[in-house]
Amino acid sequence: MTRLCMLLLLCAACTDTPEISQETAPEGVEPQYFLTTDNTHNKFSAAIPPILTVPSGAVVEVYTKEASDGQFTPESTVEDVQNLDFEPIHPLTGPVYVEGAEVGDVLAVTLHDIEIGEFGWSAVIPGFGFLADEFTDPYLHIYTFEEGQTFVSMPGGARIELEPFPGVMGVAPATDSMLSTVPPRTNGGNMDDPHLVAGTTVYFPVLVPGALFSIGDTHAAQGLGEVCGTAIEAPMRIVYEVNVVKDKPYLKEPQYGTDDYYAVTGFAVTIDEAALKATRYMIDYLEAEHGLDRTEAYVLSSLGADLHIAEVVDVPHMLVTMHLPKSVFD
């Protein structure tokens, strides 16, 4: 039995860690550091001490809890929605201190592997959601997952493909205050962007020494916007790699990319303001990384880039992204 198999079995046996189907990380990527769901917190703050210290280039395997922190189980019913306590919401695995990460640097987090746990849930929670004033009755749907499952069936016959990703990722903000994880911020946080799947590298501005990276609120599937307030919330196993990047002063808020595109994010309390920020950040990127002047970058953003509304559920906080295909430079 391999070391990874033994660790997976041990983690599955932990009371707080759900059984998760065994898969291996992409070829050539082997975890070097391991965290279970015993290592969680649900605030963003520089005052939360790290539970793991790793060098730049480290590959870390973590387990995450679902967003309710155990308040929902496979046996839950709609009555449990009425009793949901928001205080434990968003348990995050971490923080992880990355050696060499200094204020002003960038932490690049590459998502190598994401595996869904044994169950998930979606809900309408009274008082929460983009249309909270219109949908006031509680709703809960429980999903169970089998190894190799690629989609779920919804009431009414709809079929939703499973595309797991972490809803919350972020570094610590430069404050000792215990900040809620609900809104997105400069440090990342509750971005709820379904593009952040395996194979994506996310770039965070380092705001405190060591970055103090945390991850959680894992989603098995979600549309852009997450309008009802929840995705398919599920526990997961994630393998990610952290690298410290120097000399990118233009990166003020999280950005991300794949082999196919590069994207910037902008958060604000209105869609308009968030879209303006995202557009300016794309111009900054094109100017810094591709040598365009600002007018050329502005025109290219208009012709080749796409604005996306990534997240609207945390009213009034909005997240807008702009994607630019890398093929425009081929």
C-alpha positions, 0 to 999 in steps of 0.5 A: 500500500502506498503512503498516499493510500494509507494517509487517505484511509487514515483521514477517512477514519477520522471522525470529522473527515468524510470518506472520499473516493481515492484518486491520485494527483496528476502524474508527477505531482505528489503531496508532501504535506497533509492537513485534515479537517481537524485544522480549520478556522472560519475567519480571515485575520493575521492573528490566526496562527499557521498550523503548517509551515512549508517552503515555496514550491510545496505540494499540500493535500488538504481535506475540507468540510462542507460549508455548514461545518457539519450542521447538515448531514445526509440525513438532514431535512428542510426543518434543519434549514430553519435552525442553521447557525451562520457563525460556524459557516465556511470552515477553512483548512489552514492557515499555511505559512509559506516561507519567503512570502513577503508583503508585496509578493504574490502567492501562486496557488495551483489547484492540481486535484479536487475530489468530491466527498460522499454527500452534498447539499443545496438550500434556500436559506430565508433572508439570504440570497440574491432574491432573498425578499422573493424566496422566503421559504426554506428549501433543502436538497441532499445529494449522495455521490459515488466514485466516478460520478460526473453529474447529478439529477435535479428535481424536474429532470435537469442534469448538472455536471459536477465541476468541483472547486473551492468557493473560498480561498485566500491569504490573511488580510493585514489586520488582527481583526477577525473578519467574516469569510462571507464577502470577497476581499483584496485577500481573496475570500469568498470568491465563489468563482466556478472557473477555479477548478483543477488546473487553474493557478490563482494569484493572491497579493501577499498582505502579511509575512508568510501569506497565511493561505486557507481554503474551503467552502468547497462546491461540487457544482455552481453557476456564475453568480450563485444566485440562490445563496448556495452551490452543491456544498460538499466536503472535498480533498484538494491537492494544491501547490504554492509558489512565491512570485516576486515583482508583480506590483500591478497585482492588487486583487486575486487573478488566475489563469489556465493554459487557455486564458488569463483572468482578473477579478474586481470586487465592489459593492456594485456590479458597475464598480466591480466591472470597472475595477476588473477592466482596469486590472486587465489593462494593468496586466497587459501593460506590465506583462505584454508591453502594451501601452494603456490605450492599446490594452484598453482596445484589446480588452474591448475586442478580445476579453470577456467580463463575467459576473462571478458572484452576486449572492453576498449582497451588496458585495459583488465579484466581476472577472475579465477573461482574456484568451491566451490565443490572442498572443499566439 
